[in-house]
């Protein structure tokens, strides 16, 4: 009798940063982790993609030319299927006022650049697990209602 392999969770991660080098670095860091990054270089591109797809977590750069990560966080929080998805902000600025504004806008946590692989994965896992622990259980009635829509 073959042993059942435990399934490894897989999480879709929206990563938004205007610097392609940062995106590629994050993509490399996440190889072999439970996160499947979807990389975009602008806030507007992120909003358009988020309207069509769902994600398990989002990693947003704070300082971008088209829209700030804080304003982007607010916009993404207004998309119903993303309203409870964890958001981790990424910034080079170690500014407590900025962090407070981001948390007030709906961010769950912060990572300071430069980031390390272990810290990145740990922070993302912590955000996803915290949201899952706080999420109400889905009942068969809920699943029926969702599938009938």
Rosetta blueprint (number, residue, H / E / L):
1 X L
2 X L
3 X L
4 X L
5 X L
6 X L
7 X L
8 X L
9 X L
10 X L
11 X E
12 X E
13 X E
14 X E
15 X E
16 X E
17 X L
18 X L
19 X L
20 X H
21 X H
22 X H
23 X H
24 X H
25 X H
26 X H
27 X H
28 X H
29 X H
30 X L
31 X L
32 X L
33 X L
34 X L
35 X E
36 X E
37 X E
38 X E
39 X E
40 X E
41 X L
42 X L
43 X H
44 X H
45 X H
46 X H
47 X H
48 X H
49 X H
50 X H
51 X H
52 X H
53 X L
54 X L
55 X L
56 X L
57 X E
58 X E
59 X E
60 X E
61 X E
62 X L
63 X L
64 X L
65 X L
66 X L
67 X L
68 X L
69 X H
70 X H
71 X H
72 X H
73 X H
74 X H
75 X H
76 X H
77 X H
78 X L
79 X L
80 X H
81 X H
82 X H
83 X L
84 X L
85 X L
86 X E
87 X E
88 X E
89 X E
90 X E
91 X E
92 X L
93 X L
94 X L
95 X L
96 X H
97 X H
98 X H
99 X H
100 X H
101 X H
102 X H
103 X H
104 X H
105 X H
106 X L
107 X L
108 X L
109 X E
110 X E
111 X E
112 X E
113 X L
114 X L
115 X L
116 X L
117 X H
118 X H
119 X H
120 X H
121 X H
122 X H
123 X H
124 X H
125 X H
126 X H
127 X H
128 X H
129 X H
130 X H
131 X H
132 X H
133 X H
134 X H
135 X L
136 X L
137 X L
138 X L
139 X L
140 X H
141 X H
142 X H
143 X H
144 X H
145 X H
146 X H
147 X H
148 X L
149 X L
